[in-house]
Amino acid sequence: MKKIKGGICIQNVKDYFKRTDLIYWLLTLTASVYGCLLIASQQRGGEVNFLRTQIMAVVIGYTAAVIISLIDYNFIAKCWWLISGVALALTCAVFFIGIQVAGTDDVGWIRLPGGMTFQPSELTKICFIVTFSKHIAYLTEKDRLHSFIGVMTLILHAAVPIGLIHLQGDDGAALVFACMFLIMTFAAGVQLRYFIIFFVCAAAAIPFVWSKVMNSDQQNRLAVLFSNDDEMMQTFGWQQYQGKVSIASGGLFGKGLFAGPRVERDMVPYQENDFIFTVAGEELGLIGCAAILLLFILLLAKTFRTSVSACNTLGKSICIGFFALLAVQITINLGMVLGLLPVVGITLPFFSSGGSSAACLYLGVGLVQSVYMHPTDDREKPVKVEISKTIQGSIFPA
């Protein structure tokens, strides 16, 4: 096996599987297969073939992930300017050619040839992980991470995607970016005082955000969590109410896969997307829901472990970024479904129907695998290895 610039020369499939994290691949594929089964069950009474789109997205995403895993993440990060340009161009394109799809209240999609659609914010999340990790690594290398100017540049970096996506009307995605920013900077070692200042300012801004930033629909989605008003429940709280009823109806073992009566009657609006967890609750019961949670716990644990074992700040930040993406979306989605958080349009990773989300998540998987498969830093290790080989040759001549 030979190391080539920017990647690894893999001689065969067996060689690849020796180097990669097989358990991580197994966990992600298991989650995708599980999700496809739930989507297949949900759509059995409908006309739209969500399953076909989901399978295509998983295949495309998986293929891209394998390719990315072969490329050294240090090399990928060197192309930050290109990655930033692509993400910015696609995000800005939404303002000119963006469309609104059924079940959403924002213009955040681009129509592709063949009638398919693509949501640029999903790709931008992965691009942000790379560029922001590169930014953190640069500040750490220059010993500027703890300076006021350094922290301000990180804030400005995150403010660009957050601001643009907020202007598109997708505040759910903007919230995910904000949480990713906080988790990545905290893990990088930014001083605690900046977080205290941030949360104090955020708390002080609540009245302004409520009255000037949030629209009436967003206010009602939040207010219904604390209201028993029947009219509010039948409008803004109806999806969550029906979702909780579906989960409760499943009991311990559920009604059986492809046998849920409420799923067949499509009782939960847009169940194939943000509320796919309710399909598992009704048809597979508490056991099926627990299996999903266990998969996520193992995925997050493996991602965090890869971060800990990474050889440099860049690799650690990339893994923490993907960890944050998964953790935030899982928390918000389950909070929505269980009626603990307002509905903000966040998908359940690997499970919810959505080609953009499914494919782009695998790009993140590929990045984590790249960190796992490249345990040495090309900027430092090769020289040390060559010196070591020279010393060894002089002591133990062939």
C-alpha positions as CSV (number, residue, x, y, z in Angstrom):
1,M,0.0,0.0,0.0
2,K,1.4,3.4,-1.0
3,K,0.5,6.9,0.3
4,I,-0.1,9.4,-2.5
5,K,-0.5,13.1,-2.2
6,G,-3.9,13.9,-0.9
7,G,-5.0,10.4,-0.3
8,I,-4.2,6.7,0.0
9,C,-3.5,4.2,-2.8
10,I,-5.9,1.3,-2.1
11,Q,-5.0,-1.8,-4.0
12,N,-8.4,-3.6,-3.6
13,V,-11.6,-3.7,-1.7
14,K,-10.2,-5.9,1.0
15,D,-7.4,-3.4,1.5
16,Y,-9.9,-0.6,1.9
17,F,-12.0,-2.4,4.5
18,K,-8.9,-3.0,6.5
19,R,-8.3,0.7,6.9
20,T,-11.7,2.0,7.3
21,D,-14.0,2.0,10.3
22,L,-16.3,-0.8,9.4
23,I,-18.5,-0.4,12.5
24,Y,-19.2,3.2,11.5
25,W,-20.2,2.2,8.0
26,L,-22.4,-0.5,9.5
27,L,-24.2,1.9,11.8
28,T,-24.9,4.5,9.2
29,L,-26.1,1.9,6.6
30,T,-28.3,0.2,9.3
31,A,-29.9,3.6,10.1
32,S,-30.5,4.2,6.4
33,V,-32.0,0.8,5.8
34,Y,-34.2,1.2,8.9
35,G,-35.3,4.6,7.6
36,C,-36.1,3.2,4.2
37,L,-38.4,0.5,5.8
38,L,-40.3,3.2,7.7
39,I,-40.6,5.4,4.6
40,A,-41.9,2.3,2.6
41,S,-44.5,1.7,5.2
42,Q,-45.6,5.3,5.4
43,Q,-46.0,5.7,1.6
44,R,-48.0,2.6,1.0
45,G,-51.2,4.5,1.0
46,G,-49.9,7.5,-1.0
47,E,-49.1,8.3,-4.6
48,V,-45.6,9.9,-4.2
49,N,-42.6,7.4,-4.3
50,F,-40.5,8.8,-1.5
51,L,-38.7,5.5,-1.1
52,R,-37.1,5.6,-4.6
53,T,-35.7,9.1,-4.0
54,Q,-34.4,8.0,-0.7
55,I,-32.6,5.0,-2.0
56,M,-31.1,7.0,-4.9
57,A,-29.8,9.6,-2.4
58,V,-28.3,7.0,-0.1
59,V,-26.5,5.3,-3.0
60,I,-25.1,8.6,-4.3
61,G,-24.2,9.7,-0.8
62,Y,-22.5,6.5,0.1
63,T,-20.5,6.5,-3.1
64,A,-19.4,10.0,-2.5
65,A,-18.5,9.2,1.1
66,V,-16.2,6.3,0.0
67,I,-14.4,8.7,-2.4
68,I,-14.1,11.4,0.3
69,S,-12.7,8.9,2.8
70,L,-9.9,8.1,0.5
71,I,-8.8,11.7,0.3
72,D,-6.8,13.1,3.1
73,Y,-8.9,15.6,5.1
74,N,-5.9,17.9,5.3
75,F,-6.0,18.1,1.5
76,I,-9.7,18.7,1.5
77,A,-9.4,21.6,4.0
78,K,-6.7,23.2,1.8
79,C,-9.5,23.7,-0.8
80,W,-11.5,25.7,1.7
81,W,-11.8,28.6,-0.7
82,L,-13.4,26.4,-3.4
83,I,-15.7,24.8,-0.8
84,S,-16.7,28.2,0.5
85,G,-17.4,29.5,-3.0
86,V,-19.6,26.6,-3.9
87,A,-21.6,26.8,-0.7
88,L,-22.0,30.6,-1.0
89,A,-23.0,30.4,-4.6
90,L,-25.7,27.7,-4.0
91,T,-27.0,29.5,-0.9
92,C,-27.3,32.8,-2.8
93,A,-28.8,31.1,-5.8
94,V,-31.9,30.3,-3.7
95,F,-32.8,34.0,-3.7
96,F,-33.0,34.0,-7.5
97,I,-34.2,30.6,-8.5
98,G,-35.4,29.1,-5.2
99,I,-38.8,27.4,-4.9
100,Q,-41.1,26.3,-2.1
101,V,-42.0,22.6,-1.8
102,A,-45.1,21.1,-0.2
103,G,-45.1,21.0,3.5
104,T,-42.7,23.9,4.0
105,D,-43.0,27.6,4.6
106,D,-39.7,28.7,3.2
107,V,-38.2,29.1,-0.3
108,G,-35.1,27.0,0.2
109,W,-35.0,24.5,-2.7
110,I,-33.6,24.6,-6.3
111,R,-35.4,22.6,-9.0
112,L,-33.1,20.2,-10.8
113,P,-33.6,18.6,-14.3
114,G,-36.1,15.8,-14.2
115,G,-38.4,17.4,-11.7
116,M,-36.1,16.7,-8.7
117,T,-35.3,19.3,-6.1
118,F,-32.2,20.1,-4.0
119,Q,-31.9,22.0,-0.7
120,P,-28.5,23.9,-0.7
121,S,-28.6,24.4,3.1
122,E,-28.0,20.7,3.6
123,L,-24.8,20.8,1.6
124,T,-23.8,24.1,3.2
125,K,-23.9,22.4,6.6
126,I,-21.1,20.0,5.4
127,C,-19.2,22.8,3.8
128,F,-19.4,24.8,7.0
129,I,-17.9,21.9,9.0
130,V,-14.8,21.9,6.7
131,T,-14.3,25.6,6.4
132,F,-15.0,26.4,10.1
133,S,-12.7,23.6,11.2
134,K,-10.0,25.0,8.9
135,H,-10.6,28.4,10.5
136,I,-10.3,27.0,14.0
137,A,-7.1,25.0,13.1
138,Y,-5.5,28.2,11.6
139,L,-6.3,30.3,14.7
140,T,-4.9,27.5,16.9
141,E,-1.7,27.2,14.8
142,K,-1.2,31.0,15.0
143,D,-2.0,31.1,18.7
144,R,-4.9,33.5,18.1
145,L,-7.9,31.3,19.2
146,H,-8.0,33.0,22.6
147,S,-7.7,36.6,21.3
148,F,-10.7,38.9,20.9
149,I,-10.0,39.4,17.2
150,G,-9.8,35.7,16.6
151,V,-13.1,35.0,18.3
152,M,-14.7,37.8,16.3
153,T,-13.6,36.3,13.1
154,L,-15.2,33.0,14.1
155,I,-18.4,34.8,14.8
156,L,-18.4,36.5,11.5
157,H,-17.6,33.2,9.7
158,A,-20.7,31.6,11.3
159,A,-22.9,34.7,10.8
160,V,-22.7,34.4,7.0
161,P,-24.6,31.1,6.6
162,I,-26.8,31.8,9.6
163,G,-27.9,35.2,8.2
164,L,-28.4,34.0,4.6
165,I,-30.5,31.0,5.6
166,H,-32.5,33.1,8.0
167,L,-33.3,35.4,5.1
168,Q,-34.5,32.4,3.1
169,G,-37.0,31.8,5.9
170,D,-35.5,28.5,7.1
171,D,-34.9,29.4,10.7
172,G,-34.7,25.7,11.7
173,A,-31.6,25.3,9.6
174,A,-30.2,28.6,10.9
175,L,-30.7,27.3,14.4
176,V,-28.7,24.1,13.6
177,F,-25.8,26.3,12.2
178,A,-25.9,28.4,15.4
179,C,-25.7,25.3,17.6
180,M,-22.9,23.8,15.5
181,F,-21.0,27.0,15.9
182,L,-21.4,27.0,19.7
183,I,-20.4,23.3,20.1
184,M,-17.4,23.5,17.7
185,T,-16.0,26.7,19.4
186,F,-16.5,25.3,22.9
187,A,-14.8,22.0,21.9
188,A,-11.9,24.0,20.4
189,G,-11.2,25.7,23.7
190,V,-12.6,29.2,23.2
191,Q,-12.8,30.8,26.7
192,L,-16.0,30.4,28.7
193,R,-16.4,34.2,29.2
194,Y,-17.4,34.5,25.5
195,F,-20.2,32.0,25.9
196,I,-21.5,33.7,29.1
197,I,-21.6,37.0,27.2
198,F,-23.4,35.3,24.3
199,F,-26.1,33.7,26.4
200,V,-26.6,36.9,28.4
201,C,-27.1,38.8,25.1
202,A,-29.3,36.1,23.7
203,A,-31.5,36.2,26.8
204,A,-31.8,40.0,26.6
205,A,-32.7,39.8,23.0
206,I,-35.7,37.5,23.5
207,P,-38.3,40.2,23.6
208,F,-36.9,41.8,20.4
209,V,-36.7,38.4,18.6
210,W,-40.3,37.6,19.6
211,S,-41.8,40.8,18.4
212,K,-39.6,41.8,15.5
213,V,-37.9,38.6,14.1
214,M,-40.5,35.8,14.6
215,N,-43.6,35.8,12.5
216,S,-47.1,34.9,13.8
217,D,-46.9,31.3,12.7
218,Q,-43.6,30.8,14.6
219,Q,-45.0,32.5,17.7
220,N,-48.1,30.3,17.6
221,R,-46.0,27.1,17.2
222,L,-44.1,28.0,20.3
223,A,-47.2,29.2,22.2
224,V,-49.1,26.0,21.5
225,L,-46.6,24.0,23.6
226,F,-48.0,25.8,26.7
227,S,-51.6,26.1,25.7
228,N,-54.7,23.9,26.1
229,D,-56.8,25.9,23.7
230,D,-58.7,23.5,21.3
231,E,-58.5,25.9,18.4
232,M,-54.7,26.3,18.8
233,M,-54.3,22.5,19.1
234,Q,-56.3,21.9,15.9
235,T,-54.2,24.3,13.9
236,F,-50.6,24.8,15.1
237,G,-50.5,21.8,17.4
238,W,-52.4,19.3,15.3
239,Q,-49.3,17.5,13.8
240,Q,-47.6,17.1,17.1
241,Y,-50.9,15.9,18.8
242,Q,-51.5,13.2,16.1
243,G,-47.8,12.2,16.3
244,K,-48.0,11.6,20.0
245,V,-51.2,9.6,19.6
246,S,-49.5,7.4,17.0
247,I,-46.5,6.7,19.2
248,A,-48.7,6.0,22.2
249,S,-50.9,3.6,20.1
250,G,-47.9,1.4,19.4
251,G,-47.4,0.2,23.0
252,L,-44.3,-1.9,23.7
253,F,-44.1,-4.0,20.4
254,G,-46.2,-1.9,18.0
255,K,-48.8,-2.9,15.5
256,G,-46.3,-4.5,13.1
257,L,-44.3,-3.1,10.2
258,F,-46.6,-2.2,7.3
259,A,-49.5,-2.8,9.6
260,G,-50.1,0.5,11.4
261,P,-53.7,1.7,10.8
262,R,-52.9,5.3,11.5
263,V,-49.9,5.2,9.2
264,E,-52.1,3.7,6.4
265,R,-54.7,6.5,6.9
266,D,-52.0,9.1,6.9
267,M,-53.2,10.6,10.2
268,V,-49.9,12.5,10.8
269,P,-49.3,15.2,8.2
270,Y,-46.0,14.9,6.3
271,Q,-45.2,11.8,8.4
272,E,-42.5,10.6,6.0
273,N,-40.4,13.7,6.7
274,D,-39.9,15.3,10.1
275,F,-42.3,12.9,11.9
276,I,-40.9,9.6,10.6
277,F,-40.2,8.7,14.3
278,T,-43.9,8.3,14.8
279,V,-44.1,5.5,12.2
280,A,-41.6,3.6,14.3
281,G,-43.6,4.3,17.4
282,E,-46.9,3.0,16.0
283,E,-45.6,0.0,14.1
284,L,-42.6,-1.1,16.1
285,G,-43.5,0.3,19.5
286,L,-41.2,1.2,22.3
287,I,-38.7,-1.4,21.1
288,G,-38.5,0.2,17.6
289,C,-38.0,3.6,19.1
290,A,-35.4,2.4,21.5
291,A,-33.5,0.8,18.6
292,I,-33.3,4.2,16.8
293,L,-32.0,5.9,19.9
294,L,-29.4,3.1,20.4
295,L,-28.2,3.6,16.8
296,F,-27.8,7.3,17.4
297,I,-26.0,6.9,20.7
298,L,-23.5,4.5,19.0
299,L,-23.1,6.8,16.0
300,L,-22.4,9.8,18.2
301,A,-20.0,7.8,20.4
302,K,-18.0,6.5,17.4
303,T,-17.8,10.0,15.9
304,F,-16.6,11.5,19.2
305,R,-14.0,8.7,19.6
306,T,-12.6,9.4,16.1
307,S,-12.4,13.1,17.2
308,V,-10.4,12.2,20.3
309,S,-8.0,10.0,18.3
310,A,-7.4,12.6,15.5
311,C,-3.8,13.7,15.2
312,N,-4.5,17.4,14.8
313,T,-6.9,20.2,15.5
314,L,-8.4,20.1,12.0
315,G,-9.4,16.5,12.3
316,K,-10.8,16.9,15.8
317,S,-12.9,19.9,14.7
318,I,-14.2,18.1,11.6
319,C,-15.5,15.2,13.7
320,I,-16.9,17.5,16.4
321,G,-18.7,19.4,13.7
322,F,-20.4,16.3,12.3
323,F,-21.1,15.2,15.9
324,A,-22.8,18.5,16.6
325,L,-24.8,18.3,13.3
326,L,-26.1,14.9,14.3
327,A,-26.7,15.7,18.0
328,V,-28.5,18.9,17.3
329,Q,-30.8,17.6,14.6
330,I,-31.6,14.5,16.6
331,T,-32.4,16.5,19.7
332,I,-34.6,19.1,17.9
333,N,-36.4,16.5,15.8
334,L,-37.3,14.3,18.7
335,G,-38.2,17.3,20.8
336,M,-40.6,18.4,18.0
337,V,-42.2,14.9,17.7
338,L,-42.7,14.6,21.5
339,G,-44.2,18.0,21.8
340,L,-41.3,19.4,23.9
341,L,-40.1,21.8,21.2
342,P,-41.9,23.8,18.5
343,V,-42.0,22.4,14.9
344,V,-39.2,24.1,13.0
345,G,-38.7,21.7,10.1
346,I,-35.6,19.7,11.1
347,T,-35.2,16.2,9.7
348,L,-34.2,13.1,11.7
349,P,-30.8,12.1,10.3
350,F,-30.7,9.0,8.1
351,F,-34.4,8.3,8.7
352,S,-36.5,11.2,7.4
353,S,-37.4,11.3,3.7
354,G,-35.3,13.8,1.8
355,G,-32.8,13.2,-0.8
356,S,-30.7,16.3,-0.1
357,S,-30.4,15.5,3.6
358,A,-29.7,11.8,3.1
359,A,-27.0,12.4,0.4
360,C,-25.3,15.2,2.2
361,L,-25.2,13.4,5.6
362,Y,-23.0,10.8,3.9
363,L,-20.6,13.5,2.8
364,G,-20.1,14.1,6.5
365,V,-19.7,10.4,7.1
366,G,-17.0,10.4,4.5
367,L,-15.2,13.2,6.3
368,V,-15.2,11.4,9.6
369,Q,-13.9,8.2,7.8
370,S,-11.2,10.3,6.2
371,V,-10.0,11.5,9.7
372,Y,-10.1,7.8,10.8
373,M,-8.2,6.5,7.8
374,H,-5.5,9.2,7.9
375,P,-4.1,9.0,11.5
376,T,-1.0,11.0,10.7
377,D,-0.5,14.6,9.8
378,D,1.1,14.8,6.3
379,R,2.7,18.1,7.3
380,E,4.8,16.6,10.0
381,K,4.8,12.8,10.2
382,P,6.4,11.7,6.9
383,V,9.6,13.5,7.7
384,K,9.8,11.8,11.1
385,V,9.0,8.4,9.6
386,E,11.8,8.7,7.0
387,I,14.3,9.7,9.8
388,S,13.1,6.7,11.8
389,K,13.7,4.4,8.9
390,T,17.1,5.8,8.3
391,I,18.2,5.3,11.9
392,Q,16.7,1.8,11.9
393,G,18.7,1.0,8.7
394,S,21.9,2.1,10.2
395,I,21.5,0.1,13.3
396,F,20.0,-3.0,11.7
397,P,21.5,-3.1,8.2
398,A,19.8,-5.5,5.8
